[in-house]
Amino acid sequence: MINMDRLDICDGHYLNLHHQVRKEKNLSPRLWVALENEVMNDLLKMEEKEIER
């Protein structure tokens, strides 16, 4: 679980939550790897759905 004190999405600073977390660099290495793995898995799933169309 990531404890964010604020979300600045769509205010011009960050594109999404992943972008904010990456730019603020407030994750441990273990959590950073877990986040990156989940983002990549989601991107691969979206790509697979596009290919199936």
C-alpha positions as CSV (number, residue, x, y, z in Angstrom):
1,M,0.0,0.0,0.0
2,I,1.3,3.4,-0.9
3,N,0.5,6.2,1.5
4,M,0.2,9.4,-0.5
5,D,-0.4,12.6,1.4
6,R,-1.9,14.2,-1.8
7,L,-2.7,13.3,-5.4
8,D,-1.7,15.9,-7.9
9,I,-3.1,14.1,-10.9
10,C,-4.3,16.3,-13.8
11,D,-3.1,19.5,-12.2
12,G,-0.4,19.9,-14.8
13,H,2.4,18.3,-12.7
14,Y,1.6,14.5,-13.1
15,L,-0.1,12.5,-15.8
16,N,-1.3,9.7,-13.4
17,L,-0.6,8.1,-10.0
18,H,2.3,6.1,-11.4
19,H,4.0,9.2,-12.8
20,Q,3.6,11.1,-9.4
21,V,5.0,8.2,-7.4
22,R,7.9,7.8,-9.9
23,K,8.8,11.5,-9.8
24,E,8.5,11.9,-6.0
25,K,10.8,8.8,-5.4
26,N,9.3,7.9,-2.1
27,L,9.2,4.1,-2.5
28,S,11.5,1.5,-1.1
29,P,13.3,-0.6,-3.8
30,R,11.0,-3.6,-3.1
31,L,7.9,-1.5,-3.6
32,W,9.4,0.2,-6.6
33,V,9.9,-3.2,-8.3
34,A,6.4,-4.3,-7.4
35,L,4.9,-1.1,-8.9
36,E,6.9,-1.4,-12.1
37,N,5.9,-5.1,-12.4
38,E,2.2,-4.3,-12.0
39,V,2.4,-1.4,-14.5
40,M,4.1,-3.7,-17.1
41,N,1.5,-6.4,-16.5
42,D,-1.3,-4.0,-17.1
43,L,0.3,-2.7,-20.3
44,L,0.8,-6.2,-21.6
45,K,-2.9,-7.1,-20.8
46,M,-4.1,-4.0,-22.7
47,E,-1.9,-4.9,-25.7
48,E,-3.2,-8.5,-25.7
49,K,-6.8,-7.2,-25.8
50,E,-5.9,-4.9,-28.8
51,I,-4.3,-7.8,-30.6
52,E,-7.4,-10.0,-30.1
53,R,-9.7,-7.5,-31.8
